Amino acid sequence: MYDLSSRIAATDSSGKKLGTNIAIVGGSVIGLATALKAAAAGFTVTVYDPSLAWAEAAGWCAGGMLGGITEAWPGEDEQLRLGAASLRHWPGFGGKLEANHPGIFTSNVGTINVGVDDGDVQDLNRVYEYVTNNEHLWDRGGTIDGAEPFLAPGSNDPKDSRMRKLTRRELRALEPALSRAARGALLTEGERSVDNRELLVALKEQCENTYGVTLVEREIEDLNHLVDGTVGTYDQVVLAAGNGSQDLAATVGLNLPIRPIKGEVLRLRFRPGVPEPPRHTIRGRVHGRPCYLVPRPWGLLIGATEYEHGDDREVTVQGVLHLLQDTEVLFPGVTEYELREIIAGLRPGSIDNLPYLGRVEEALDGRLVIATGHGRNGILHTPLSAVAAVAALVGTELPEAKSCDPHRIPDFIM
């Protein structure tokens, strides 16, 4: 990806060229993907995280939807542009992981948005009109890492992968187990979903076994300790610590707002004789409430609750009831599944639902790169974020990530 001997241009505050021995703070999806990409580019990489079992990591409690297009909402142009660009990075990135660790991708036939009542259908129509009228924001042509964009099954034409409306008959043919309560539907065949936990395991294995990344289970309390000899004397530091990023950024004089966004997820196991789970990822709206159903080889993952209650990781009865009730409206057979796991996680939200990606010349004498604040789209944005972080380490900028510069934050430098 980068020839470090000739292309590295990053310098410290005195103008001295920076070296290639780097520390990454944060060992979840973003941190590990950045470590993999950086090591592949020739950097010597050490990752620090309090626990590489990920029990409290947002990546452990994710849905794994690569909803670069179906996440769109009218007016959120930069979110659509970034989501579509991120989706283009996934075939090459995920394909390489899948080759050594089968089971990363869990749905290869796309996403179906469904709505139940008139208001839900109106929301679907708004999304459809916005996406189809703004193709310039999300055109997914061209290859990245030698891989073509995701295509519709059986087609070589990217246009076949784009969002289109489904009739009720078409919806029943694609997903016969869904309820007839669905009154409107959109199909986007150019999206995929991944198993977030398999992804974490694959990234960790690739980092350690293929690229020689050093993984250290240790909490970093001050970013200065990574350059002043307390912990190490690294040439550059990447901050990818999710919800812990705000406090760590403050240790080097930065105001990095992070909103912990709580999300609850249910993992339901398939049992013999019960209806098969949907083949597509289902993004539903049930009387205004969002609900997603993501197929897994073992069953179904459902979620979409969102709360902003600070550091609250407790699962609530109300959240579980809403998820089960709304899922039953869309997929009645869910009541016969085994309820295997209920979990809540905190997603690190930014000020504007775009991640923070880029070099910060004003901190650590110019040695700091930030890659955090991904909110609910951390899995989707993983490969693009990793490439953007490595570009910053080299001293360049990934054009697709320009809107994610952390300097957009008011009073960023304290």
C-alpha positions in Angstrom: 0.0 0.0 0.0 2.8 2.4 0.9 6.5 2.3 0.2 7.7 3.8 3.5 11.3 4.2 2.4 10.3 6.8 -0.2 6.9 8.0 0.7 6.7 8.6 4.4 6.5 12.4 4.9 5.1 12.7 8.4 7.2 15.0 10.6 7.2 16.1 14.3 6.8 19.6 15.4 10.5 20.4 14.7 10.3 19.1 11.2 12.1 15.9 11.8 10.8 12.9 9.9 8.9 10.5 12.1 9.8 6.8 12.3 7.8 3.7 11.8 7.6 2.3 15.4 4.0 3.0 16.4 1.6 2.3 19.3 -2.1 1.9 18.8 -4.3 2.5 21.9 -7.4 0.4 21.5 -7.7 -3.3 20.4 -11.2 -3.6 19.1 -12.2 -3.6 15.5 -10.8 -0.1 14.5 -7.6 -0.6 16.4 -6.9 -4.1 15.1 -7.8 -3.2 11.5 -5.4 -0.2 11.7 -2.7 -2.4 13.2 -3.1 -4.9 10.3 -3.0 -2.2 7.6 -0.1 -0.4 9.3 1.9 -3.6 9.7 1.2 -4.6 6.1 2.6 -1.2 5.1 5.9 -1.8 6.9 5.3 -0.2 10.4 6.3 -2.0 13.6 3.1 -2.1 15.6 2.2 -2.5 19.2 -1.5 -2.5 20.3 -2.5 -1.7 23.9 -5.9 -2.6 25.3 -7.1 -3.4 28.8 -8.8 -6.6 27.6 -8.4 -8.3 24.2 -11.3 -10.6 25.1 -13.5 -7.6 24.0 -16.3 -8.2 26.6 -17.0 -4.4 26.9 -16.0 -3.4 23.4 -18.6 -1.9 21.0 -17.3 -4.3 18.3 -18.4 -7.3 20.4 -22.0 -6.1 20.6 -22.5 -5.0 17.0 -25.0 -6.1 14.3 -22.3 -6.3 11.6 -24.4 -4.6 8.9 -22.5 -3.0 6.1 -25.3 -0.5 5.4 -23.4 2.1 3.4 -26.6 2.9 1.4 -29.5 1.9 3.6 -28.2 3.9 6.6 -28.9 7.0 4.5 -31.3 9.7 5.7 -32.2 12.9 3.7 -29.8 15.7 4.3 -27.0 13.6 5.7 -24.9 13.9 2.6 -21.5 13.4 4.2 -22.7 10.3 6.1 -23.9 8.8 2.8 -20.7 9.7 1.0 -18.6 8.2 3.7 -20.8 5.1 4.1 -20.7 4.4 0.3 -16.9 4.9 0.3 -16.5 2.5 3.2 -18.6 -0.1 1.5 -16.3 0.0 -1.5 -13.3 -0.9 0.8 -15.0 -4.0 2.2 -14.8 -6.5 -0.7 -11.0 -6.4 -0.8 -10.5 -6.1 3.0 -13.1 -8.7 4.0 -12.2 -11.0 1.1 -8.6 -11.3 2.4 -9.8 -12.0 5.9 -12.4 -14.5 4.7 -9.8 -16.4 2.7 -8.0 -17.3 5.9 -10.9 -17.3 8.3 -14.2 -18.5 6.7 -17.3 -17.2 8.2 -16.7 -13.4 8.2 -19.6 -12.7 5.8 -23.0 -13.9 6.9 -25.3 -12.5 4.3 -24.3 -12.0 0.6 -27.7 -11.2 -0.9 -28.2 -7.6 0.3 -30.5 -5.6 2.6 -34.2 -5.2 2.6 -35.8 -2.2 4.3 -39.4 -2.8 5.3 -42.1 -0.6 6.8 -45.4 -1.6 8.6 -47.7 1.4 8.7 -48.3 4.6 6.6 -45.6 6.6 8.5 -43.1 3.8 8.1 -43.7 3.6 4.3 -43.4 7.4 4.0 -40.0 7.1 5.7 -38.9 4.4 3.2 -40.1 6.6 0.3 -38.0 9.5 1.7 -34.9 7.3 1.9 -35.6 6.0 -1.6 -36.0 9.4 -3.2 -33.0 10.8 -1.4 -30.7 7.9 -2.4 -31.8 7.6 -6.0 -31.7 11.4 -6.5 -28.1 11.7 -5.1 -26.3 9.0 -6.9 -23.2 11.3 -7.2 -22.7 10.9 -3.4 -22.6 7.1 -3.5 -21.5 5.9 -6.9 -19.6 2.6 -6.1 -17.7 2.0 -9.3 -14.0 1.0 -9.5 -11.8 -1.4 -7.6 -10.0 -1.1 -4.2 -7.3 -3.6 -3.3 -8.1 -5.3 -6.7 -11.7 -6.1 -5.7 -14.9 -5.0 -7.4 -17.7 -3.5 -5.4 -20.3 -5.9 -4.1 -22.7 -6.9 -6.8 -26.2 -8.3 -7.0 -26.2 -12.2 -6.9 -25.7 -13.5 -10.5 -25.0 -10.1 -12.0 -21.8 -8.3 -13.2 -23.5 -4.9 -13.5 -23.1 -2.6 -10.5 -26.5 -0.9 -11.4 -28.2 -4.1 -10.4 -27.0 -3.8 -6.9 -28.6 -0.4 -6.3 -31.7 0.4 -4.2 -35.1 -0.4 -5.8 -38.7 -0.8 -4.6 -40.2 -4.2 -4.1 -43.9 -5.1 -4.5 -45.5 -7.2 -1.8 -45.4 -10.2 -4.1 -41.6 -9.7 -4.7 -41.0 -9.4 -1.0 -42.9 -12.6 -0.3 -40.9 -14.4 -3.0 -37.6 -13.3 -1.5 -38.5 -13.7 2.1 -41.6 -16.0 2.5 -41.2 -16.2 6.3 -41.7 -12.5 6.8 -45.1 -11.3 7.9 -47.6 -9.8 5.5 -47.7 -6.8 7.8 -44.9 -5.3 5.8 -46.5 -2.7 3.5 -43.5 -1.3 1.8 -40.0 -2.6 1.0 -36.7 -1.6 -0.6 -34.0 -4.0 -1.8 -30.3 -3.0 -1.9 -28.3 -6.0 -3.2 -24.9 -4.2 -3.1 -24.7 -4.5 0.7 -23.5 -7.3 3.0 -23.4 -8.2 6.7 -20.5 -9.7 8.7 -20.2 -11.6 11.9 -18.6 -9.0 14.2 -17.2 -11.5 16.6 -15.6 -13.6 13.8 -14.2 -10.4 12.4 -12.5 -9.6 15.7 -11.0 -13.1 16.0 -9.8 -13.0 12.4 -8.2 -9.5 12.8 -6.4 -10.6 16.0 -5.2 -13.8 14.3 -3.9 -11.9 11.2 -2.2 -9.3 13.3 -0.3 -11.8 15.5 0.3 -14.7 13.1 0.7 -13.0 9.8 2.1 -9.5 10.5 3.8 -9.9 13.8 1.9 -7.2 15.6 2.5 -7.1 19.4 -0.7 -7.2 21.4 -0.4 -6.0 25.0 -3.2 -6.2 27.6 -2.5 -3.0 29.5 -4.5 0.1 30.2 -2.9 3.4 29.0 -3.9 6.3 31.3 -1.9 9.1 29.6 -0.9 9.3 25.9 2.3 11.1 26.9 3.5 7.8 28.5 3.8 6.3 25.1 6.5 8.8 24.0 8.2 9.9 27.2 9.6 6.4 28.2 7.0 5.7 31.0 5.5 3.0 28.7 7.6 3.4 25.6 9.2 5.8 23.2 7.1 5.3 20.1 7.5 7.4 17.0 3.8 7.8 16.4 0.6 7.0 18.3 -2.9 6.1 17.1 -5.8 6.8 19.4 -8.5 4.2 18.6 -9.9 3.6 22.1 -13.6 4.1 21.5 -15.4 5.5 24.5 -12.1 5.8 26.3 -10.7 8.2 23.7 -12.1 11.4 25.2 -10.3 11.1 28.5 -7.1 10.0 26.8 -7.2 12.9 24.4 -7.5 15.3 27.3 -4.1 14.1 28.6 -2.5 15.8 25.5 -4.7 18.9 25.6 -7.5 18.0 23.2 -11.2 18.3 23.5 -12.6 15.2 21.8 -16.3 14.8 22.5 -17.5 11.2 22.7 -21.2 10.4 23.3 -21.6 6.8 24.7 -24.6 5.5 22.8 -26.1 2.4 24.4 -27.4 -0.3 22.1 -29.0 -3.6 23.1 -28.7 -6.8 21.0 -30.4 -10.2 21.2 -28.7 -13.3 19.8 -31.3 -16.0 19.0 -30.4 -19.5 18.1 -32.2 -21.5 15.5 -33.9 -24.8 16.6 -34.9 -27.8 14.4 -38.4 -27.4 13.0 -38.7 -23.6 13.4 -38.9 -21.2 10.5 -35.6 -20.4 8.8 -34.2 -16.9 9.5 -34.3 -14.4 6.7 -31.6 -14.7 4.1 -31.3 -10.9 3.7 -30.4 -8.4 6.4 -33.8 -6.9 7.3 -33.9 -3.2 8.4 -37.4 -2.7 9.7 -39.5 0.3 10.9 -42.4 -0.8 13.1 -44.7 2.1 14.0 -41.7 4.5 13.8 -39.3 2.3 15.8 -36.2 0.9 14.0 -35.5 -2.8 14.2 -32.9 -4.9 12.4 -32.7 -8.6 11.9 -29.3 -9.9 10.8 -28.9 -13.6 9.7 -26.2 -15.7 11.3 -25.3 -19.4 10.6 -26.6 -20.2 14.0 -29.7 -18.1 13.9 -30.6 -14.5 14.1 -29.2 -11.3 15.7 -31.7 -8.5 16.4 -31.2 -5.0 17.7 -31.6 -1.2 17.1 -32.3 0.3 20.6 -30.4 3.5 21.2 -30.1 5.4 24.5 -27.7 8.2 25.7 -27.5 7.6 29.4 -23.8 7.9 30.0 -21.8 4.8 31.1 -24.9 2.5 31.3 -24.4 -1.0 30.0 -27.3 -2.7 31.7 -29.9 -4.4 29.6 -33.5 -3.1 30.2 -36.7 -5.0 30.2 -38.3 -2.3 28.1 -35.5 -2.5 25.4 -35.8 -6.3 25.2 -39.6 -6.2 25.0 -39.5 -3.6 22.2 -37.0 -5.6 20.2 -39.0 -8.9 20.6 -42.4 -7.3 19.9 -41.2 -5.5 16.8 -39.3 -8.5 15.5 -42.4 -10.7 15.9 -44.4 -8.2 13.8 -41.9 -8.6 11.0 -40.9 -12.3 11.5 -43.5 -14.2 13.5 -41.4 -17.4 13.7 -39.0 -15.7 16.0 -41.0 -16.7 19.1 -39.9 -20.3 18.6 -36.2 -19.5 18.6 -33.9 -20.0 21.6 -33.0 -16.7 23.4 -29.3 -17.4 23.8 -27.8 -14.0 24.8 -28.8 -10.5 25.7 -26.1 -7.9 25.7 -25.7 -4.1 25.7 -22.8 -2.1 24.5 -21.7 1.5 24.3 -21.0 2.9 20.8 -18.6 5.9 20.7 -20.6 8.7 19.0 -19.2 11.9 17.6 -20.7 15.4 17.5 -22.1 14.9 14.0 -22.2 11.1 13.4 -19.0 11.1 11.4 -15.9 9.5 12.9 -12.8 11.4 13.9 -10.0 10.5 11.5 -6.7 12.3 11.0 -3.4 13.6 12.3 -3.3 16.2 15.0 -0.2 18.3 14.6 -0.9 20.1 17.9 -0.6 17.1 20.2 2.4 14.9 21.1 4.7 17.1 19.1 2.8 16.1 15.9 3.0 12.4 16.6 -0.7 11.7 17.2 -3.3 10.2 14.8 -6.9 9.8 15.8 -9.3 7.1 14.6 -12.4 7.0 16.8 -16.0 8.2 17.3 -17.6 5.8 14.8 -21.0 5.5 16.6 -23.2 2.8 15.2 -21.2 2.5 12.0 -17.9 1.2 13.4 -18.0 -2.1 11.5 -19.0 -0.4 8.2 -16.3 2.2 8.5 -13.5 -0.2 9.6 -11.4 -0.7 6.5 -11.7 2.9 5.3 -10.8 4.1 8.8 -7.8 1.9 8.9 -6.6 3.1 5.5 -7.2 6.7 6.6 -5.1 6.2 9.7 -2.2 4.7 7.8 -2.4 7.5 5.3 -2.0 9.9 8.2 0.9 7.9 9.7 2.6 8.2 6.3 1.9 11.9 6.2 -0.8 12.0 3.5 -4.6 12.2 3.6 -7.3 9.8 2.3 -9.6 12.0 0.2 -12.7 10.0 1.2 -12.1 10.8 4.8 -11.6 14.6 4.4 -14.9 15.3 6.2 -13.8 13.4 9.3 -10.9 15.7 10.2 -11.1 16.1 14.0 -10.2 19.8 13.7 -13.9 20.4 12.8 -14.7 20.1 16.5 -15.3 23.5 18.2 -12.6 24.3 20.7 -10.7 21.1 19.7 -7.4 22.5 21.0 -7.8 23.2 24.7 
